[in-house]
Amino acid sequence: MPQTPFLPSPSRRSLLRALGGTAALAALSGCGVREAYVPRSERAVTDLSARDKRLTWANWPLYIDVDDDNPNLRPTLAAFEKSTGISVDYVEEINDNDEFFGKISPALMNHQQTGRDLIVISDWMCARFVRLGWVQEMDRANQPNVAKYLDPLLRSPGFDPGRKYTVPWQSGITGIAYNHRKLGREVRHVSDLWANDLKGRVSLLSGLDEAFALLMQGNGVDITRWTVADFHKVCDQVEKYVHNGQIRRFTGNDYTKDLVSGDVLACQAYSGDVIQLQADNPDIRFVVPEEGAELWADSLMIPDRARHKANAERLIDYYYRPEVAAELAAWVNYVCPVPAAQAVLADSKDKDTAALAANPLIFPNTEMRKRLVIARDITSTERVELTKRWNAIVGL
């Protein structure tokens, strides 16, 4: 397997911290969501793309391919710049969804430019931007590869039907990781986390947006249309397992350390992390429970009043070429949003790279795809109530 960096997963699908999330919501409440909403007619400015061949792209750290010998070189991005003549100012400035929201929201609320033509944030946060009218609709005429190759499972989330405003950068699965050898049995259901032989050896993700959907699926809930009552039922269950000692703790990405050390034998986990853990410990397994698992994405968006919209659309479409998507997937090891990239990897002359094509955590197989679901997002009116309940349990 090619050497890949350890990606700071909860940074990209960041926790809704008590302070950060509440502060962001309070900022909107202070001015009123209706006042913060930007009408479609006020989102665009004159596009300079035709005469100004550049764009600024804000992304997360370590979320693009890097040359092994030169960490300052990003091969796929360099190839785009060379082939198009478009210069890309690539800024690794996003470390937390809420933090970044707070960073650029004042400009967007005041109908000002953010200084960025392209951003990547988690879909649950993208939903907030779309509802507020803070992103521009993309011109699919400039994106034939997106139209042709985007994974059907990701094409129409509830917050953005038809993906008019967002395009997945990378995707992933929130499921269950466990140490098969130390546990001595398989895990197939969410309810398996509550078995007696796992008492005190289970961890859950601490982020509301990261944790709740999988737990609801364990109750047989269709997470495309979950209710607040479904959420409170999950909270009642989690509270019980906290009080009786079943749950060891709630974690960010540090669940990986607990799983490797053996302090935890089973936990909520992200598919991309487990691929990297398995390289060192083949006893660690990842499972999509029989009840299903949550499929999520971190998506590309063009903020309101971006000055290089066409250039950004062109860059997005470039990454949907199967050969480019394959090169990126081989490096980041998350679920590739371009299924056609699988055949490209399979034809690689490098044996380890070709093997990635058969990894269902990068290209989910047919059986797994049947159990992957995108959860409906938490609305702005629900979020305050749900965050307060969840954070009280988790201790945030």
N, C-alpha and C positions, 0 to 999 in steps of 0.2 A: 504494500500500500504506500502511495506517495506520502512524504512527510507533510503533515498539515498542522496549522497552529491550533492551540486550544482556544476555542471561541468563547467569549464571556457571555453566555446565553441570556441570563436574566438582564443583562444590560440592554440587549436588543428588545427583549420582551419584558421591559422593566417592571418592577413592582410598583403598584400604586401606593406609594408611601403615604403615611398619614399626613405628613406635612406637605409633601409635594402635590399629591392629588387634591387635597382639600384646598390648598392655596390656589391651584389652577382653577378649580371650580368656583372658588370665592371670587376670583378675578372676573369670571364671566357673570356671576350673580350680581356683582357690584354694578356692572354696566348694563346687565340684562342680556340674555341670550339673543332676544330679537334684535336689540340694537347692535350686537356684535356680528350678526349675520350679514354677509355681503351678497347683494343681489348679483345675479349672473352678469348683468350688463356692466358691472363695476369691477370685474375681476381682471380684465386684460388691459395691457398697455401696448404701445407700438412695439412690435417684435423686431429686434435688431439683428436677428440671426443671419439674415442674408448678407449683411455687410460687416458683421462683427463675429468672427468665427471663434467663439469661445463660450464657455458656460461654467458655472460654479455648482459643484455637487457635494452635498453634505451627506456623509454616511457614518456608519459605526466603525470602530477600530477592528482591524483584522477581518474585514468582511468582503474582501476581494482577493484575487490571486496575486501573489508576490513572487518575484524571482528568488530562487534559493540562494543565489550568490550576491544579489543586490536587492536588499529589502526596500529600497526606494523606487524600484522598478515594478510596475504592475503590468504584466505582459498584455493582457487583453485590452486594457485601457490605452496602453502605448500604441497598440495596433490600430485602435479606433482613431486616435489622433493622427497617426501617419496616413491612414487611408482617406480621411475626410478633411484634414487640415484644420479641424476644430480643436482648439486648446482647452483642456479640462483642468480647472482648479479643483482638485479632489481633496476635500477637507474631512478628516476623521474627527468630527466634533460632537457626535451624538453618543452619549453614554447612558442616557436614561430618557424614556419617552416623555415623562412629565417635565423633567428638567428642560428638555428641548422645546416642549410646548410653551413653557414659561419664557423661554429665551426669545422666541420669534412671535408669540401671540400679540405683544403690544403693537408691533408693526402691522400685523394683519388686521387687528381690530380697528386700527386708525387708517386703513387703506393705504399703507405705505409698503414699499418694497422691502423684502427681507434680506436682500443681498445674495440670495440663493436661487438657482434656477431648477434645482432638483434635490429632493430630500428622500430619505428612506426611514420610515417609522413603522411600528407594528400596526397591524390592521385594526386592532381595537382602538388605537389612537387615531388612525386614519379615519375611522368612522366619525370621530368628533370633528375633524377638519372638514369632512364632506358635509356634515350636517350644518356647519357654520358657514359654508360657502367660501372656504379659505383656499381652495385649490381649483385649478382650471381644468375644464374638460379637454381631454387629449383628442387630437385629430388622427383618427385611425388610418386616414389616407396616407399619413406619414409613417405608419407602423404596420406594414403588411405581415411582418414576421410575428408580431404579437397576435394579430388576428388569426394567423394560421396555426401557430405552435403553442399558445398558452394552454396549459393543462385544463381540460373540461371541469375538473373538480374545483378549480379556483376561479372560474370564469364569472361567477355571478353571486358574490356574497350579499347578504341581506342589506348591508349598508351602502353598497355600490353595485346595483344590478347591471350586469353587462360590463363591469369594470370600465366605466367611462372616465373616472377620475384617478384610478389607481392601477398599477401593474405590479404583480408580485416580483420582488427581487429574488428572494429565496423563501422556501417554505419549510415546514417541519411538523412533527407530530408530538403532541403531549400524551405520553402513555406511561407505562410502568417499567422500570428497570429493576432487576434483581440478580442476586448471586446464586446461580443454580446449584453450584457444588455445595456451598455452605448451607443453603436452605434445604437442599435435598429433595426438592419437588419443583414442579412447574407452577407458574402463576398464569392463570387464564382469565380471571375476572377481577374487577375492582374490589369485589367483596373479599377476595383472597387476602387483601391487606389487613383484614380484621381477624384473621385466624389466630388461634392461641399461640402457635409456634413463632409468631412474629411480634408478640407483645414487647413493646419497648424498642423494636428494631425497624420501625417504619417512620419515614419522613414524608411530609407533603410540602408542596411549594407554597411560599408565603404570600405571593402576589395573588390578589383577587382574580385578575383577568387570566392568570396562568392556571389557577387551580380548579375553579368551580365547575367548568364544563365536564371534565373527565369524571368528577365525583357525581355529577348529575346523571351521566351516562350509566354509571353503576346502578342507579335507581331505575333505569329503563326510560329515562326522559329523552324525548326528541329535542336535542339542544338547538335546533333551528327555530324552535318556538317555545322555549322554556318560560316559566312564569316566576314571579317573585316568590310564590308559595313553594315552588320547587327549590329555589335557592335557600329558603329558610329551613326546609327539611334537611338539606345537606348540612347546614350549619348546626342543626340540632344533633345530627349524627357525629359530626366532627367534634363538637363539644364533649359528647359522651366519651369518645375515644381519647380525647386529651385528658379527661378526668380519671379514666381508668388506667392510664399509662400505656395504652396501645401505641400512640403516636409519640415518638421520641422527641421530635422537634419540627419546626417549620424552617424551610431553608430558601436561600437563593441558589446560586450555582454551586455553593459549597456542599450540596448533596453528593456531588461526585467524590469528594474526599471521604465522606462517611461510608459511601458504598465501597470504595477501594479499601478502606481500613477494616471493614467488617462491622463497624458500629451500627450500620444500617444494612439490612438484608434485602429490603424492597422499598421502593420509593417512586413518587411521581418523577418523571424525567423527560428530557427532550431527546428526540431521536439522534440529532447530530452529535450530541455529547457522547452518547453511548457508542457510536461508531469509533470514536477516538479511545474510549475506555477499553473497548474490546481488543484494540491493537496490543494492549499490554496484559489484558486479563480476559481470555476467551470464556471464562465462567460467567461473566456478566452478560445478561441477556436483556433484550428489550421486547416488550410485548404490546401489541394492540389488543386490548381486551375484547372478548367476544361480544360485549355490549357496544363496542365501538370506542374510538378515541378522537380527540380534537385535532383537526388539521388547521394550521394557522399559516400566516404569511407575514413577512416584513415587506412593505410595498413602496414603490417609487411613486412620487407625486410631484407635480409642478405647482408651486405656490402662486397665489394671486400676485399679479403685477410683475411676474418674472420677465426679464428683458430678453431672454434667449430661449423662448418656448420651443421653437422648431428645432433648434440644436439639441435640446433636451429630449424631445420626442425621437430624434434620430439616434441618439445614444441608447435610449431604452430599446428601440427596435433592434439595434446592433446586438444587444445582449440576448435577444431572442433568436438569433441564428443558432441552429443546433450545434454547430461546431464551436461557437463561442460559449454557449451555455454548458457544453460538455467540459471545456477547459476550466470554467469557473467551478462547476460541480466537483471536479476532481480535486480541487483545492479546498473548498469549504465544507464539503461532505454533508450538506443539508439536503432536504428533499428538493430536487430540481423541478422548477415550474415548467420545464420544457421537456416533455417525455421523449421527443424525437432525439434528444441528446444521448439517450441510452444506446442507440445503435452506433453513434459516433464513438463512444467510449468502448463499446464491445469490439470495435475494429482496430483499437489501438495496438500497436506493436509491443508496447510495454505490458507485460503480463499483469502487474499489479494494478495498473490503470484500467486495463480491460476487465479485471475482476470487479471493479466498482459498478460496472453495468448490471451485475447480477445482485447487487446489494439492495434489498427491498426498503432499506431506510433512506436510500437516495432515489430509487425508482420503485415505489410500492408496486407489488404484484397485484394481479387481478383480485385475488381473494382479500388482500389487505385493503385495497381501494374501496371495496364494498362496505368497509367498517369505518371509513374516515369521513368525518362530518365537520363542516364549518359552523361554529356556534353563532347564534345571533348576538349582536353586540349589546352591551349594557347601555340603556338610554341615559341621557343627562339627568332626567328626573329620578331614575332608579339609582343612579350611582351613589348619591349621598347616603341613602339608607343602607344600601348593600355594603358600601365601604365601611361604614360605622360598625355594622354587625360583624363583618369578617375581621376587621382589624382588632376588634375587641377579643376575638378568639385567638388570633395569631400573636397578639401582643405588640402590634406596630403602633 
